[in-house]
Amino acid sequence: VEISEFKRANAATTVLVGSSNVIKGSAKLYDPASNELVADYDITRSFGAGGLLGVAMMSQAEEQMSDAFGDEVCKRAFVRR
């Protein structure tokens, strides 16, 4: 995994006009037997809200966005057919 951008929302901006946490990066998946690249995903996730509730919801930005990044990788890599 390579993270190219992580932006944590500004609390003051979130209260007044709304803001968002953002994470961007890529995830490369390799076959452990051959070390061959089998998938390369560009991931961008954001979560935004406004007001005091938004500040509370976005206070754990690192945890929230790392979970969202991992969830998105899993959605793409393990698609139900």
C-alpha distance (Angstrom), angle and dihedral (degrees) to the residues before:
residue distance angle dihedral
V1 . . .
E2 3.77 . .
I3 3.82 119.0 .
S4 3.80 113.1 -154.5
E5 3.82 99.0 175.5
F6 3.78 136.8 17.4
K7 3.79 117.1 175.1
R8 3.76 121.0 -177.6
A9 3.80 115.4 -155.4
N10 3.78 117.9 -110.9
A11 3.84 110.2 -116.3
A12 3.81 94.6 -142.4
T13 3.80 92.9 49.4
T14 3.80 90.7 46.5
V15 3.81 92.1 55.4
L16 3.80 94.3 47.6
V17 3.81 106.3 37.0
G18 3.78 108.0 -6.9
S19 3.77 127.9 -100.2
S20 3.78 139.0 -166.4
N21 3.78 144.6 -132.7
V22 3.81 112.4 -124.7
I23 3.80 133.6 -166.1
K24 3.81 124.9 -177.6
G25 3.75 130.4 176.7
S26 3.76 146.6 104.7
A27 3.77 136.2 -90.8
K28 3.79 121.7 -154.1
L29 3.79 118.9 -164.8
Y30 3.79 120.3 -157.4
D31 3.80 131.6 -165.3
P32 3.82 103.2 -114.8
A33 3.82 92.6 -148.3
S34 3.80 96.8 53.9
N35 3.81 102.3 15.9
E36 3.83 85.8 -129.4
L37 3.80 117.9 151.7
V38 3.81 106.7 -113.7
A39 3.81 101.9 170.8
D40 3.79 139.2 14.4
Y41 3.80 117.5 -171.0
D42 3.80 128.6 -173.3
I43 3.79 107.1 -149.0
T44 3.80 129.1 -163.9
R45 3.80 120.3 171.9
S46 3.78 131.2 168.3
F47 3.75 137.1 177.3
G48 3.77 122.8 -164.5
A49 3.76 140.3 174.4
G50 3.76 139.8 153.7
G51 3.77 139.9 -129.1
L52 3.78 128.7 24.5
L53 3.80 91.4 -47.6
G54 3.79 88.5 56.1
V55 3.80 91.3 53.3
A56 3.80 90.5 51.6
M57 3.81 92.7 45.9
M58 3.81 93.0 50.3
S59 3.81 98.3 42.3
Q60 3.82 93.1 101.6
A61 3.81 93.8 53.3
E62 3.81 98.2 153.6
E63 3.80 94.0 50.0
Q64 3.80 93.8 41.1
M65 3.78 95.6 49.8
S66 3.82 96.7 41.4
D67 3.83 88.3 52.7
A68 3.81 90.7 48.6
F69 3.82 91.2 48.8
G70 3.82 92.1 50.1
D71 3.80 92.4 45.5
E72 3.80 90.8 52.8
V73 3.82 92.5 50.2
C74 3.82 90.0 51.0
K75 3.82 92.3 48.0
R76 3.79 90.6 54.3
A77 3.80 98.5 39.7
F78 3.79 99.0 43.2
V79 3.79 103.5 42.1
R80 3.79 115.4 169.9
R81 3.77 112.6 -124.2
